[in-house]
Structures are given as C-alpha cells and as structure tokens.
Amino acid sequence: MLLARQPVFHGNSGLLAYELVYDAESVSIPAEDADNSQIIADVESLVGSARVLISFTKELLLAGAPKLLPAEKLLVGVKTQLLSDEDVLGAVRELRGAGYTVVLDGFEYSPETEKFLDLGDIVKIDFRTSPITIEQTASACKNAGKTLLAGGVETFGELEYSERLGCTYAQGFFFAKPAEEETLQPLPANIIRAMQLMSQPEPELSDIVEALSQDAAICGEILKLINSVYFGVANKVSSISQAIVILGLDYLREWVCLMGIRKITQNNNSEALRLSLLNAKFCGKLAGMIPSAAEQRESFYLMGLMSMGVFSGKKSFAKALSQFPLSDDIKNGLLRRGGVYSDVLDMVLLYGKADWQGFCSLCEKYGLDAGETPRLYLECTSEVEKSGII
C-alpha cells in the first residue's frame, strides 16, 4: 500500500499531528482475528511520537479499523459524503463514544450538511475550494463551536487568511515556502567556505573549524546539537573543534547543508528541515534502485537535502544554487531540467503529495516496483526521527 505523511500544524507554530495519506484502492479490510501489530508498528514508524490523522473509507470504518490505534493517538477523519450512510453514522457515533476525536474531512456547509456538524470535533475545510464556500463553512462551524482545520494551505497569505477566519489548525506546504517568493537571501560566506572545504577529498579540520567559528549562531547550534540527548556525551562540550570531531565530517556536511538552505530561505520551521532530510533519504534509496543512478546515491541524497529550495521562485533558487559547491547534475535536478536527477526528485515530491498516479508513472519509466517503495519510505521516516539533526 502506498502511503505518506503530511504535517498538520497548530497555526504556524507546533505540530498537531501527521496525516497519513494512502492509496485507498490498495487497502485490504483487516480480519477480526488477524495480527495487526505490523500495521501499528508501521504507523509508529511513520509518525513517531506525534498523533496521526487518518481519513478512513466506508469499508474501513465499518470494519472497525480505527480501533487498531488508541484514541489518544488517532484523529479519525471521515469524508462528509459518507455520513449519508446510516451504518457509517453508527460507526462514527460509536467511535466518539469510545473517546476518539472525529475530523469531518472536506466539510462544506449547506442546509443538507448542517445536521452532520454535531458528529465532528474538528472540521477540515478544503482551501482549494472557492472563497465563498470557505467563508460560509467557516462561519457556520464557528457558530456551532467547532474547531477548524484549514486543509491545502499553500502560502503564508493563505495561512494568514485561515487565521482571520478562525482556523486553529492548518495543513499544507506553506511551511516549506519562503514568506516572499523570489526573495532568497545570499548564503553567508563562512558557510560557503565550510562547504567548499568539506567537498575536498581530505579537508583540514582546523580550516573547517575556522570557517564555522566566524558565525556565533552556527557555533551555538553546533554545541546545542552535540550536547543534545541524542549524542549522550558524558561531559558538556564547549569547544567547536571537539564538537566537529565527535560529529564526524559526513554528519557535519549534512548538517551544514541543511543550515545553508535554511539560511537562504529564512525558514526556521523544523518541519521544513525534517522534510528536506526525509527527501534526501528517499532520493538516495530510490536512486539505489535505478541501475544508472545507483553509484551516485550520495549525490541524489545531497540533492534531496537541498530540496526545500524548490518551493521558492525558480529564478531566485537558481541564483542561490550558484553559491553551493554542487555538481551540475544536482543543480539541474533541483531546477527540474530533465534527466534522471530531475525525475528522482519529482518522484519524491509526487510521493509526498500523494500523487500516486504521477509517482507510479515515473516508477514505470525506470522499471521500479512501486509496491516496494512504501517500505523504503517507512525506513526513511524512521531514520529521520532518530537522526538527532532536527
């Protein structure tokens, strides 16, 4: 089953949950006596300690699939059109009685749908519909005392609009975009220097330390990272050179690239960094399945690490990329100029958006088994959660 995760935020701040998006046509109904421990393990791998929002099909609702997960972990999404079925109504009422939070997914207010409002704790409004529909629905839901989730929010302008309408939660790729497109910042000289040094076959550690030490904020971030619970060092590290030795050049190179893309986009949202790291790992694994790309997995990994920039204006991103010591293949892939690098990045981005048709089409182009990719994706999400970088 093809599945991915998309973050749901409390406004523009903390993470509320991840929505699990999946190919509904490939879902099988769980048997009552089946061992569903693997399903639970996969969900845990996908979302970590966060809550999960899943919109269930009619068949899964009637089969009691939501009960595979505890009420404190799961937000139960229900498409509004399913509520015209009496059996679905009964299943939803039963779930609410058992303490589950119900999200009315894609709800649009009308005299016919008003009666369903009492069934939902949260109402998800599709922000890809018309402003009139959005505003009428938001107004009716607020009057009914419902919590609002704005779905499909793509820009900061739409996020601000959702907040004015009274939406508590928001979902979409707004978190990955700069506040103003075509306004990427230049990369600091010390980061450029550090990247150039680390791209050499045998870089001098002292030169890297000198380059990074020129930025107090970067030094603070490195020390915060090395003294985090993830590394578990016995004594507090206060020296940048000691921190770099402990981190190792491979880990440091990855971290500096992430900080570089964060600097040019001015995006401090941790979920954007997490997405970049997830894309990097997924790019590397997909490239490993393509014979013509397998030997360059590290380059594909690096391309994915820089992928946050693709949500920016293309001209501005092209100019920003000129500051990074990257190969032409990586730059062409990030700028979507065709070829295997561009296609692999497209595969990763299509997968994240749950565009299964587009993703499977590219899998077919390269002779990949799309059924194998969810396992790789789960491995990547698990590695991200355990990375300690974010």
C-alpha positions in Angstrom: 0.0 0.0 0.0 1.4 3.4 -1.0 1.4 5.8 2.0 3.0 9.0 3.1 2.7 11.6 5.8 1.8 15.3 5.7 2.1 17.6 8.8 -0.8 19.3 10.5 0.2 22.4 12.4 -1.3 24.4 15.3 -1.3 27.6 13.2 2.3 28.4 12.2 3.8 27.0 15.4 3.8 23.5 16.8 3.0 20.2 15.1 -0.5 18.8 16.0 -0.3 15.5 14.0 0.8 13.9 10.8 -2.0 13.0 8.3 -1.4 9.6 6.8 -2.3 9.7 3.2 -2.6 6.4 1.3 -3.8 4.8 -1.9 -7.3 3.7 -0.8 -7.8 1.3 -3.7 -5.0 -0.9 -2.4 -6.2 -1.2 1.1 -7.5 -4.5 2.3 -10.0 -4.9 5.1 -8.4 -6.2 8.3 -9.7 -9.5 9.5 -11.1 -9.6 13.0 -8.7 -12.3 14.2 -5.7 -11.0 12.3 -2.4 -10.0 14.0 -2.4 -6.2 13.2 0.8 -5.5 15.2 2.7 -4.7 11.9 0.1 -2.1 11.0 0.5 -0.4 14.4 4.3 -0.6 14.1 4.2 1.0 10.6 2.1 3.9 11.9 4.5 4.4 14.8 7.4 4.3 12.3 5.7 6.9 10.1 4.7 9.5 12.8 6.9 8.8 15.8 5.5 10.2 19.0 3.1 12.6 17.1 -0.6 11.9 16.7 -1.9 10.6 13.4 -4.8 11.8 11.3 -6.3 9.2 9.0 -9.3 9.6 6.8 -11.0 6.2 6.6 -13.0 4.7 3.8 -16.5 3.4 4.4 -15.3 -0.2 4.4 -12.5 0.5 6.9 -14.9 2.4 9.2 -17.5 -0.4 9.2 -14.7 -3.0 9.7 -13.6 -1.1 12.9 -10.2 -0.3 11.5 -9.8 2.9 13.6 -9.9 0.8 16.8 -6.5 -0.7 15.8 -5.0 2.5 17.2 -5.6 4.0 20.7 -7.9 7.1 20.9 -5.1 9.3 22.3 -3.0 8.6 19.2 -5.6 8.8 16.4 -7.7 11.5 14.9 -10.4 9.8 12.9 -11.1 11.5 9.5 -14.5 11.0 7.9 -15.4 12.3 4.5 -18.6 14.2 4.8 -20.3 12.4 1.9 -20.0 9.1 3.8 -22.3 10.4 6.6 -25.4 9.9 4.5 -25.0 6.2 5.1 -26.7 5.1 8.3 -24.1 2.4 9.0 -21.3 4.9 8.8 -23.2 7.3 11.1 -23.5 4.5 13.7 -19.8 3.7 13.4 -18.8 7.3 13.9 -21.1 7.7 16.9 -19.6 4.6 18.4 -16.0 5.9 17.9 -16.9 9.3 19.6 -18.4 7.4 22.5 -15.1 5.5 22.8 -13.2 8.7 23.1 -11.9 9.2 19.6 -11.6 12.6 18.1 -13.5 12.9 14.8 -12.4 15.2 12.0 -15.1 16.0 9.3 -12.9 15.9 6.2 -13.6 18.3 3.4 -16.8 19.6 5.0 -18.8 22.2 3.0 -21.7 23.9 4.8 -25.2 23.7 3.3 -28.7 23.2 4.8 -28.3 19.4 4.0 -24.9 19.0 5.7 -25.6 21.2 8.8 -27.0 18.1 10.6 -23.6 16.4 10.5 -21.8 19.1 12.4 -22.6 17.5 15.8 -20.6 14.4 14.7 -17.3 16.2 14.4 -14.9 17.6 16.9 -12.7 19.2 14.2 -13.9 20.4 10.8 -11.4 20.3 7.9 -12.1 22.9 5.3 -10.6 22.5 1.8 -8.8 25.7 1.0 -8.6 24.8 -2.7 -12.4 25.4 -3.0 -14.0 28.8 -3.6 -13.6 31.7 -1.1 -17.4 31.9 -0.8 -17.6 28.2 0.2 -14.7 28.5 2.6 -16.1 31.6 4.4 -19.6 30.3 4.6 -18.4 27.0 6.0 -16.0 28.7 8.5 -18.8 31.0 9.7 -21.2 28.1 10.3 -18.7 26.0 12.0 -17.6 28.8 14.4 -21.2 29.4 15.3 -21.5 25.7 16.1 -18.5 25.9 18.3 -16.3 23.6 16.2 -12.5 23.7 15.9 -11.4 24.5 12.4 -8.6 22.9 10.4 -7.6 24.6 7.1 -6.5 22.0 4.6 -4.5 22.5 1.5 -2.9 25.8 2.6 -0.1 26.5 0.2 1.1 30.1 1.0 1.7 32.3 4.0 -1.1 34.6 2.7 -3.5 31.6 2.8 -2.3 30.8 6.3 -3.0 34.4 7.5 -6.4 34.2 5.8 -7.2 30.9 7.6 -6.3 32.6 10.9 -8.6 35.5 10.2 -11.4 33.0 9.6 -10.7 31.5 13.0 -8.9 28.3 11.9 -6.9 26.8 14.8 -5.0 24.3 12.7 -3.5 24.3 9.2 -2.2 21.8 6.8 -0.3 22.2 3.5 3.1 23.0 2.1 3.1 26.7 3.3 5.7 25.7 5.9 8.3 24.9 3.1 7.9 28.2 1.2 9.7 31.5 1.9 7.5 34.2 3.3 8.0 36.0 0.0 8.9 34.1 -3.1 11.8 35.3 -5.3 13.5 36.8 -2.3 16.0 34.2 -1.2 18.9 35.5 0.9 22.6 35.1 -0.1 24.5 32.3 1.5 26.9 33.5 4.3 30.5 33.4 3.2 31.6 31.2 6.1 29.1 28.5 5.2 30.2 28.7 1.5 33.8 28.3 2.7 32.9 25.4 5.0 31.1 23.6 2.2 34.0 24.1 -0.2 36.4 22.6 2.4 34.2 19.6 3.2 33.8 18.8 -0.5 37.5 18.3 -0.8 38.9 14.7 -0.7 41.0 15.3 2.5 39.8 18.5 4.2 41.7 20.1 7.0 39.7 20.0 10.2 41.3 23.3 11.5 40.2 25.1 8.4 36.6 24.0 8.8 36.6 25.0 12.4 37.9 28.4 11.5 35.2 28.9 8.8 32.3 27.9 11.1 33.7 29.8 14.1 33.0 33.1 12.3 29.3 32.7 12.9 28.2 32.8 16.6 24.8 31.5 15.7 26.2 28.5 13.9 28.6 27.7 16.7 25.7 27.9 19.2 23.6 25.5 17.0 26.5 23.0 16.7 27.1 23.0 20.5 23.4 22.6 21.1 23.3 19.7 18.7 26.3 17.9 20.2 25.1 18.3 23.8 21.6 17.1 22.9 20.2 13.8 24.4 20.7 12.2 21.0 24.5 12.1 21.3 24.6 11.5 25.0 28.1 12.8 25.6 29.3 12.3 29.2 30.6 15.8 29.7 29.3 19.0 28.2 31.2 20.0 25.0 32.1 23.7 24.8 34.7 23.5 22.0 33.7 23.8 18.3 36.7 21.7 17.2 35.8 19.0 19.8 32.2 19.0 18.6 33.2 18.6 15.0 35.4 15.7 15.8 32.6 13.9 17.6 30.1 14.7 14.9 32.3 13.4 12.1 32.6 15.0 8.7 29.8 13.1 7.0 27.3 14.2 9.7 28.6 17.7 9.7 28.4 18.1 5.9 24.8 17.0 6.1 24.0 19.4 8.9 25.8 22.4 7.2 23.8 21.8 4.0 20.6 21.9 6.0 21.7 25.1 7.8 22.7 26.6 4.4 19.3 26.0 2.8 17.6 27.3 6.0 19.7 30.5 5.8 18.9 31.3 2.2 15.1 30.6 2.6 15.0 32.2 6.1 12.8 29.3 7.1 13.3 28.1 10.7 10.4 25.7 10.7 11.7 22.4 12.0 9.2 20.5 9.8 10.7 22.1 6.7 14.2 20.8 7.7 12.6 17.4 8.6 11.1 17.3 5.1 14.4 18.1 3.5 16.1 15.3 5.4 13.3 12.9 4.5 13.5 13.8 0.9 17.3 13.3 1.0 17.0 9.8 2.4 14.2 8.9 0.0 16.1 10.2 -3.0 19.1 8.1 -2.1 17.1 4.9 -1.7 15.2 5.4 -4.9 18.4 6.1 -6.8 19.8 2.9 -5.4 17.0 1.0 -7.2 17.9 2.6 -10.6 21.0 0.9 -12.3 22.1 4.1 -14.0 21.9 6.1 -10.8 22.9 3.6 -8.0 26.6 4.6 -8.0 25.7 8.2 -7.4 23.4 7.7 -4.4 25.3 10.2 -2.3 24.7 12.9 -5.0 21.0 12.1 -5.1 21.0 12.3 -1.3 22.6 15.7 -1.4 20.0 16.9 -4.0 17.2 15.8 -1.7 18.8 17.6 1.2 18.6 20.9 -0.8 15.0 20.2 -1.9 13.4 22.8 0.4 14.5 25.4 -2.1 12.3 24.0 -4.9 9.3 25.7 -3.2 10.9 29.1 -3.8 10.8 31.1 -7.0 12.8 29.3 -9.7 15.0 32.3 -10.8 15.9 33.1 -7.2 16.7 29.5 -6.4 18.9 29.2 -9.5 20.9 32.2 -8.3 21.2 30.8 -4.8 22.4 27.4 -6.1 25.3 29.1 -7.8 26.7 29.7 -4.3 26.8 26.0 -3.4 29.6 23.6 -4.4 27.3 21.2 -6.2 27.7 19.3 -9.4 25.8 20.3 -12.5 23.7 17.1 -12.3 22.5 18.1 -8.8 21.7 21.7 -9.8 19.9 20.6 -12.9 17.8 18.1 -10.9 16.9 20.8 -8.4 15.9 23.1 -11.2 13.9 20.3 -12.8 15.7 20.5 -16.2 15.0 16.8 -17.1 17.1 13.7 -16.7 17.3 11.0 -14.0 18.1 13.5 -11.2 15.1 15.6 -12.0 12.9 12.5 -12.3 14.0 11.1 -9.0 13.3 14.4 -7.2 9.9 14.5 -9.0 9.2 11.0 -7.7 9.9 12.1 -4.1 7.8 15.2 -4.3 4.9 13.4 -6.0 5.0 10.8 -3.3 4.9 13.4 -0.6 1.9 15.0 -2.2 0.2 11.6 -2.5 0.0 11.9 -6.3 0.1 8.2 -6.8 -0.6 8.3 -10.5 2.3 10.6 -11.3 4.6 8.7 -8.9 3.7 5.3 -10.4 4.2 6.6 -13.9 7.8 7.6 -13.2 8.3 4.2 -11.4 7.2 2.5 -14.6 9.6 4.7 -16.7 12.6 3.3 -14.7 11.3 -0.2 -14.2 10.7 0.2 -10.5 8.2 -1.8 -8.4 6.0 0.9 -6.8 4.9 -1.7 -4.3 8.4 -1.7 -2.8 8.6 2.0 -2.2 6.4 2.2 0.9 8.9 0.1 2.8 11.7 2.4 1.8 9.6 5.4 2.8 8.9 4.0 6.2 12.6 3.3 6.6 13.4 6.9 5.8 10.8 8.4 8.2 12.2 6.2 11.0 15.8 7.3 10.2 14.7 10.9 10.2 13.1 10.6 13.6 16.2 9.0 15.0 18.7 11.3 13.3 19.1 13.9 16.0 19.8 16.6 13.4 16.4 18.3 13.9 
